[in-house]
Amino acid sequence: SNIFGEVLDLASVVQLVRRRAHHARVVVDGVAYAPHRAIDVRAWGVDFYVFSNYKVWGPHVATMYLSHEAAHELYSSGAMQNGPNHSFVDPKDVPYKMELGGVNHEGCAGILGLQAYLRALAAAWQQQQQQQQHASGEGSQPCHSPEEHSTLAAPAPGSESAAPLGGPADPSQAAWLTA
């Protein structure tokens, strides 16, 4: 919540929905969550997850995750046989079927840069965890919860200097980085 700062246990919400409405699809607006915590659509079991990339230092375009099951259901039901795109686009090419109009080349290039930046954050977070374990003598003990950390430091794109970033997330666990 933008107002109260509350974070829902999304996996529990999804399980509740699945128990009460077996055929329901879960759509999550993650714009308030994305800049502060790691996104893990697989662990949550959501069908759709959307957020604005500019909230995580990217271009002004949106990201939408669509589970394979939800995509298959949409297309096999005939509801979106051709998708919102032209009829001559191969129906098996689901991502292309969902792309309207021409490609925003600047936005696509920005997303690639964003991916590199978030991977750098993940690497910095993992290095920070290893250094803290080594300094505390924990050795191979499990690392502390990401929520215990208030600052991440990662190289700013195109530089060798570190830029502190607020947020307790473990970006290495963000499913949308590799999904």
Secondary structure, 3 states (H helix, E strand, C coil): CCCCCCCCCHHHHHHHHHHHCCCCCCEEECCCCCCCCCCCHHHHCCCEEEEEHHHHCCCCCEEEEECHHHHHHHHHCCCCCCCCCCCCCCCCCHHHHCCCCCCCHHHHHHHHHHHHHHHHHHHHHHHHHHHHHHHHCCCCCCCCCHHHCCEEEEECCCCCCEEEEECCCCHHHCHHHCC
